[in-house]
Structures are given as structure tokens and as C-alpha cells.
Amino acid sequence: MRTEYLKDLPPHWQPAAAVFAALGDETRQRILLLFEEGEELSIKTITSQFGFGRSTIVHHLAILEKVGALSSRRVGKLALYSVRPLTVLDALEKLRVYIEEEFTAASRACRRNLP
């Protein structure tokens, strides 16, 4: 058993953990799924798709923006959001590499030692 990360995640893992935590919420997943490739959506457009108030949607957008899954730009008073897929893909890749390196190698070693 590994115990070195019980207290703190290693620094290189923290951005991926933040993405996974943000995506652990179904509403935030649904927000990301609204976007088509290259599309920008306003808060009003996003809010109109949910049964929540504007402040709730703004809260979810802020979390997604903080972890880098969304970016925003202002056009006058309008905030337009777009998906940053590479941020999510990077988190998934870190997890894939970890699983491949740690568990696949261990699995191969166990199979070699079987009678």
C-alpha cells in the first residue's frame, strides 16, 4: 500500500484533480455538453437551458473556468464562454498514463510470476 499521498497530492497531479472534482458535478458536465466545437455561449443562453437561476449557472461557470475547462471573453457587457477541451484531455491523459505505468506494469509482473 502506498501512503505517501494520503495527506497531499503531488503538485503535478493537482490540476488534474481539480478538473476531475469540477466534472464530478452533473450540472457542470451538462454545461460542457451544451457546446459544439468552436461555439461560444453567453450566460443568458446557458441559463435558458436549465431550471436554475443565473447566479447558480454563474457559480458553475466560474468553477469550470477556474480549472481551465472553459474560457471566457467579454464583448461589451456580454461574457461569452467556450470549451477548452485540451484541459480536460490533459487531465484524462495524466490518469491514463498513471494507470498504464503503475497498474499495467504491475499486472504484467504478476502474470510473469504465475506458475
N, C-alpha and C positions, 0 to 999 in steps of 0.2 A: 504494500500500500504506500502510495505517495502522500506525504503530509506537508511538503514544503509550500504548497499553495493554499493551505487551509485559511490562513489569515489574510493574505493579499494575493491578487492575481499578478502575474509578471507584467511589467509595463507594456510589453509588446502585444499582450493579449487584451488589454483594457479597451481599446477602440472597438474590437470585435465584440466583446462582451456588452458594450453599450448598445451596439446595433441589435444584438440578439434581445437585449432587455426591451428596447423600443419596439421591436417587432413581436414581442410577446403579447401585445395588446391587439385584440381583434379589430378594433376600430382603426388603429393605425395601419394594420395590414390592408383593410378595406380602402383606406385613403390612398395608399400606394397603388392599389389595383385599379383605381379610377383613371390613372394616367395612361395615355397612349404614348408611344415613342415620340420624343421631342415636344410633347404638349406642355403648355403652361396653363395652370388653372388658378383662378382667383379664389380668395377665401369665400366670397359670396357663392360662387359656383360649387365649391366643395360643400359648403354648409347646406345648400339647397338639396343635396343628395342624401342627407342624414336627418334624423329626427331630433337633432341636438341643437342647442343654441350656438351662436357664433363664438362665444367665449370657450366653450368646450372644444370646438374644432380648432380654434387658435392654439389652445393648450396642446392638442395632439400634433399640430403642425410644428410648434416650437420644439417639441421633443424630437420629431423626425429631422428637423433642421439641425438641431444641436448635435445629433450623432452623424450628420452628413448624408442621410438618406434622401433629403430634399434640399433644394436651394431656392432662394427667393431673390427677386429683384423688384425694385419699385419703379412704377411708371406713374408719375404724379402721386396721387393718393392711393393708387391701386398696388397691392402686393401680388405678384404672380409667382406661383410655385412650380417647380419642375423636379422630376425624379433624378437622382444621381445614382444610377444603377451600379457603378463601379464600387461605391462604398459598400453596398450590400454584397456584391460579388467578392470583394476583398475579405469581408468577414467570413463568408462561406468557404473561401479558399483557405484561410487560416485554419478553420475547423477541419477541412478535408485533409490538408497536409498533416495536421496533428494526428488525426485518426490513422492516416496511411502510415506515417512514420512510427507511431507508438504501438498501434494495435496490429497492423498488418505484419510488421516485423516480429512482434511477439507471437503472433499466430503462426507464422512460418517456422519460428524457432521451436514452438511446441510440437508442430507436426513432424519436424525432423527428429525429435526426441521420442516419438511414439515407437513402440515395438513393431 
